[in-house]
Amino acid sequence: MPHNLTLILALAVPALAIVALRLNGAMMFLSLCLGSILVQYVGGSTNDLMDLISPKAGSFSKGTVDLVLLLVPAVITGIVTLMSVHGRLRILFNILPALATSSLAVLLAIPLLPPHIAAGLETQSIWRYLSHAESIVVSSGALVSLLALWTQRRSFKEHDKRKH
């Protein structure tokens, strides 16, 4: 079990941070989805541009660019939504998208790491469980995130009425 500590921390620390800092877990999950789209559709062009600007950057920089494209939308969303979840029930419900966000982040980030690091992490039993549950993580995370956003719609209307 000690060899799984890295992945346990990679799963637990972001989820705990999202809940403790009252970040909007649903928005964070969807921002990671956006980051994945950026890696898929913009990453190659960005890496080609990096090759033109700095041909000696190497493959480590290409992986770094992809990791930045993946994580920056979620980091910016975290900064923007800092302390935005209010109410005990919403904070408790935010645990579900927080867990989905950290699981998705691990699933998306590990393949982008340098090969020797990724290979070491992918041999761990927790990675095997998580990678087999990939479709469950994505679909349940998307559903929970959408439900969280849909329930916030009412609070936005109430907030607007109080302002006027």
C-alpha positions in Angstrom: 0.0 0.0 0.0 2.8 2.5 0.6 3.8 2.5 -3.1 0.3 3.8 -3.8 0.8 6.9 -1.6 1.6 9.1 -4.5 -1.7 8.4 -6.3 -3.6 8.5 -3.0 -2.3 12.0 -2.4 -2.9 13.1 -6.0 -6.5 12.1 -5.6 -7.1 13.3 -2.1 -5.2 16.7 -1.9 -7.1 18.4 -4.8 -10.5 17.2 -3.5 -9.7 18.4 0.0 -8.5 21.7 -1.3 -11.6 22.2 -3.4 -13.9 21.5 -0.4 -11.8 23.4 2.1 -11.4 26.5 -0.1 -15.0 26.3 -1.1 -14.1 26.3 -4.8 -16.9 25.4 -7.2 -16.2 21.7 -7.9 -18.6 21.6 -10.8 -16.9 24.5 -12.6 -13.5 22.9 -11.8 -14.6 19.6 -13.4 -15.8 21.3 -16.5 -12.7 23.4 -16.7 -10.6 20.2 -16.7 -12.8 19.0 -19.6 -12.0 22.2 -21.4 -8.3 21.7 -20.6 -8.5 18.2 -22.2 -10.1 19.7 -25.3 -7.3 22.3 -25.4 -4.6 19.5 -25.2 -6.3 17.5 -27.9 -6.9 20.3 -30.4 -4.4 23.1 -29.5 -1.5 21.1 -28.0 0.0 19.9 -31.3 0.0 23.4 -32.7 1.5 24.8 -29.6 4.2 22.2 -29.6 4.9 22.9 -33.3 5.2 26.6 -32.4 7.6 25.7 -29.5 9.7 23.7 -32.0 10.0 26.8 -34.3 10.8 29.1 -31.4 13.1 26.8 -29.5 14.1 23.6 -31.4 16.2 22.3 -28.5 13.3 22.4 -26.0 12.9 18.6 -26.3 10.0 16.3 -25.5 9.9 17.2 -21.8 8.8 20.7 -22.8 6.1 19.3 -25.1 4.7 17.3 -22.1 4.9 20.4 -20.0 3.0 22.5 -22.5 0.2 19.8 -22.6 0.1 19.8 -18.8 -0.2 23.6 -18.7 -3.0 23.5 -21.3 -4.8 20.9 -19.2 -4.5 22.5 -15.8 -4.5 26.3 -16.4 -8.3 26.5 -17.0 -9.0 24.6 -13.8 -6.4 26.7 -11.8 -7.9 30.0 -13.1 -11.4 28.7 -12.3 -10.3 27.8 -8.8 -9.0 31.4 -8.3 -12.2 32.9 -9.7 -14.5 30.7 -7.6 -12.5 30.9 -4.4 -14.9 30.8 -1.4 -17.9 30.8 -3.7 -19.7 27.8 -2.3 -22.0 28.9 0.5 -24.4 26.9 2.7 -23.9 23.7 4.5 -25.9 21.6 2.0 -24.0 23.1 -1.0 -20.7 22.5 0.7 -21.6 18.8 1.3 -22.9 18.4 -2.2 -19.6 20.0 -3.5 -17.7 16.9 -2.3 -19.0 14.9 -5.2 -17.7 17.2 -8.0 -14.5 17.7 -6.0 -13.9 14.0 -6.0 -14.8 13.7 -9.7 -12.4 16.7 -10.4 -9.4 15.2 -8.7 -10.1 11.8 -10.3 -10.3 13.3 -13.7 -7.2 15.4 -13.2 -5.2 12.3 -12.3 -6.7 10.3 -15.3 -5.8 13.2 -17.7 -2.5 14.3 -16.2 -0.6 11.0 -15.7 -0.4 10.1 -19.4 1.1 13.6 -20.1 3.9 13.1 -17.6 7.4 12.1 -18.7 7.3 8.4 -19.7 9.5 7.1 -16.8 7.3 8.9 -14.2 4.0 7.9 -15.9 5.2 4.2 -16.2 5.9 4.1 -12.5 2.5 5.5 -11.6 0.6 3.3 -14.0 1.9 0.2 -12.4 0.2 1.0 -9.1 -3.0 -0.8 -8.2 -4.9 2.4 -7.6 -4.2 3.5 -11.2 -5.5 0.2 -12.5 -8.8 0.7 -10.6 -9.1 4.3 -11.6 -8.3 3.7 -15.3 -10.9 0.9 -15.4 -13.5 3.3 -13.9 -12.6 6.1 -16.4 -16.0 6.1 -18.0 -17.8 6.1 -14.6 -15.6 9.0 -13.4 -16.3 11.1 -16.6 -20.0 10.3 -16.8 -20.8 10.7 -13.1 -18.6 13.8 -12.8 -20.4 15.4 -15.8 -23.8 14.5 -14.4 -23.0 15.7 -10.9 -21.4 18.9 -12.2 -24.4 19.7 -14.4 -26.8 19.1 -11.5 -24.7 21.4 -9.3 -24.8 24.1 -11.9 -28.5 23.7 -12.6 -29.3 24.0 -8.9 -27.2 27.2 -8.7 -29.4 28.8 -11.3 -32.1 29.6 -8.7 -29.6 31.2 -6.4 -28.3 33.5 -9.2 -31.9 34.7 -9.8 -32.4 35.4 -6.1 -29.1 37.2 -5.9 -30.0 39.5 -8.9 -33.4 40.3 -7.3 -31.7 41.5 -4.1 -29.3 43.7 -6.0 -32.1 45.7 -7.7 
